[in-house]
Amino acid sequence: MLRIRDLTAADIDRVAQLEQGEPSAWNSVDIRRELDQPEGFRLVAVEESGGGIVGWCCSRSLETEAELLKITVLDRCRRRGVASALLACLKGRLVGKGVRTLFLEVRSHNDPAFQLYRRDGFAEVGRRRRYYSSPEDDALIMSREIAGA
Ligand SMILES: CC(C)(COP(=O)(O)OP(=O)(O)OC[C@H]1O[C@@H](n2cnc3c(N)ncnc32)[C@H](O)[C@@H]1OP(=O)(O)O)[C@@H](O)C(=O)NCCC(=O)NCCS
């Protein structure tokens, strides 16, 4: 069974491991910095049958708008609904704080993520040319209304 809970300082190294090898991966310093953000949510997905942390996500918000900053699922646990469960929990938390619109940026060549967001109801609202490096890529900006969804 999958459980979504808040990330704690004790999870940082495990989450940094999970990030390793991904494009624009965050390291433990990046993750620890998010723990200090008062307007942020940081969630981990835990497989209760001994699998440990299999995914995580984080966001920051300002009044009625929020941005999804990261969502990563352990390679071998993909296509099992982990990211969808994280997103569902995050949206619930954000709505509870009065957030109405959730934004995100995604590499234009990141098809798994793009498909995840499209299926979740996000629409493309802009593009930043050559926004990413290593490898170079455009950023697609996507958003969706979450209040009352
Ligand atoms: C993108 C990512 C978070 C998706 O995580 P996941 O747990 O596999 O996603 P889910 O199982 O919840 O997938 C939900 C839906 O998204 C779409 N989707 C997810 N991965 C997909 C893929 N590889 N190809 C096509 N569609 C995909 C499908 O519609 C899927 O539903 P289905 O499995 O019933 O067809 C994961 O691939 C990942 O960690 N990638 C590396 C990090 C990354 O790119 N993060 C996003 C940065 S913006």
The ligand as an SDF file (V2000), in Angstrom:
LIG
                    3D

 48 50  0  0  0  0  0  0  0  0999 V2000
    6.9650   11.7740  -14.7500 C   0  0  0  0  0  0  0  0  0  0  0  0
    6.9160   10.7970  -13.5660 C   0  0  0  0  0  0  0  0  0  0  0  0
    6.9460   11.6260  -12.2770 C   0  0  0  0  0  0  0  0  0  0  0  0
    5.6130    9.9870  -13.6360 C   0  0  0  0  0  0  0  0  0  0  0  0
    5.5170    9.1830  -12.4620 O   0  0  0  0  0  0  0  0  0  0  0  0
    4.6090    7.8410  -12.4180 P   0  0  0  0  0  0  0  0  0  0  0  0
    4.4560    7.4670  -10.9930 O   0  0  0  0  0  0  0  0  0  0  0  0
    5.1760    6.8460  -13.3400 O   0  0  0  0  0  0  0  0  0  0  0  0
    3.2240    8.3810  -13.0080 O   0  0  0  0  0  0  0  0  0  0  0  0
    1.7980    7.6510  -12.8560 P   0  0  0  0  0  0  0  0  0  0  0  0
    1.9820    6.1760  -12.7250 O   0  0  0  0  0  0  0  0  0  0  0  0
    1.0110    8.3470  -11.8000 O   0  0  0  0  0  0  0  0  0  0  0  0
    1.1790    7.9480  -14.2940 O   0  0  0  0  0  0  0  0  0  0  0  0
   -0.0710    8.6150  -14.4810 C   0  0  0  0  0  0  0  0  0  0  0  0
   -0.3180    8.7890  -15.9660 C   0  0  0  0  0  0  0  0  0  0  0  0
    0.6740    9.6470  -16.5470 O   0  0  0  0  0  0  0  0  0  0  0  0
    0.9610    9.2030  -17.8920 C   0  0  0  0  0  0  0  0  0  0  0  0
    2.3310    8.6750  -17.9570 N   0  0  0  0  0  0  0  0  0  0  0  0
    3.2000    8.4980  -16.9330 C   0  0  0  0  0  0  0  0  0  0  0  0
    4.3660    8.0050  -17.3890 N   0  0  0  0  0  0  0  0  0  0  0  0
    4.2250    7.8670  -18.7330 C   0  0  0  0  0  0  0  0  0  0  0  0
    5.0750    7.3860  -19.7640 C   0  0  0  0  0  0  0  0  0  0  0  0
    6.3220    6.9450  -19.5090 N   0  0  0  0  0  0  0  0  0  0  0  0
    4.6090    7.4140  -21.0350 N   0  0  0  0  0  0  0  0  0  0  0  0
    3.3640    7.8580  -21.3250 C   0  0  0  0  0  0  0  0  0  0  0  0
    2.4850    8.2960  -20.3740 N   0  0  0  0  0  0  0  0  0  0  0  0
    2.9250    8.3100  -19.1010 C   0  0  0  0  0  0  0  0  0  0  0  0
   -0.0300    8.0710  -18.1600 C   0  0  0  0  0  0  0  0  0  0  0  0
   -1.2320    8.6640  -18.6450 O   0  0  0  0  0  0  0  0  0  0  0  0
   -0.2240    7.5000  -16.7600 C   0  0  0  0  0  0  0  0  0  0  0  0
   -1.4180    6.7680  -16.6410 O   0  0  0  0  0  0  0  0  0  0  0  0
   -1.4180    5.1900  -17.0520 P   0  0  0  0  0  0  0  0  0  0  0  0
   -0.1980    4.5560  -16.4220 O   0  0  0  0  0  0  0  0  0  0  0  0
   -2.7190    4.7010  -16.4780 O   0  0  0  0  0  0  0  0  0  0  0  0
   -1.3720    5.1760  -18.5460 O   0  0  0  0  0  0  0  0  0  0  0  0
    8.1080    9.7920  -13.5910 C   0  0  0  0  0  0  0  0  0  0  0  0
    8.2110    9.2500  -14.8890 O   0  0  0  0  0  0  0  0  0  0  0  0
    9.4300   10.4010  -13.2050 C   0  0  0  0  0  0  0  0  0  0  0  0
    9.7950   10.4340  -12.0230 O   0  0  0  0  0  0  0  0  0  0  0  0
   10.2050   10.8890  -14.1870 N   0  0  0  0  0  0  0  0  0  0  0  0
   11.5160   11.4870  -13.8990 C   0  0  0  0  0  0  0  0  0  0  0  0
   11.3900   12.8050  -13.1870 C   0  0  0  0  0  0  0  0  0  0  0  0
   10.5700   13.7960  -13.9790 C   0  0  0  0  0  0  0  0  0  0  0  0
   10.6610   13.8960  -15.1900 O   0  0  0  0  0  0  0  0  0  0  0  0
    9.7410   14.5780  -13.2440 N   0  0  0  0  0  0  0  0  0  0  0  0
    8.9190   15.6120  -13.8250 C   0  0  0  0  0  0  0  0  0  0  0  0
    9.7120   16.8470  -13.9790 C   0  0  0  0  0  0  0  0  0  0  0  0
    8.7010   18.1980  -14.6290 S   0  0  0  0  0  0  0  0  0  0  0  0
  1  2  1  0
  2  3  1  0
  2  4  1  0
  2 36  1  0
  4  5  1  0
  5  6  1  0
  6  7  2  0
  6  8  1  0
  6  9  1  0
  9 10  1  0
 10 11  2  0
 10 12  1  0
 10 13  1  0
 13 14  1  0
 14 15  1  0
 15 16  1  0
 15 30  1  0
 16 17  1  0
 17 18  1  0
 17 28  1  0
 18 19  1  0
 18 27  1  0
 19 20  2  0
 20 21  1  0
 21 22  1  0
 21 27  2  0
 22 23  1  0
 22 24  2  0
 24 25  1  0
 25 26  2  0
 26 27  1  0
 28 29  1  0
 28 30  1  0
 30 31  1  0
 31 32  1  0
 32 33  2  0
 32 34  1  0
 32 35  1  0
 36 37  1  0
 36 38  1  0
 38 39  2  0
 38 40  1  0
 40 41  1  0
 41 42  1  0
 42 43  1  0
 43 44  2  0
 43 45  1  0
 45 46  1  0
 46 47  1  0
 47 48  1  0
M  END
$$$$
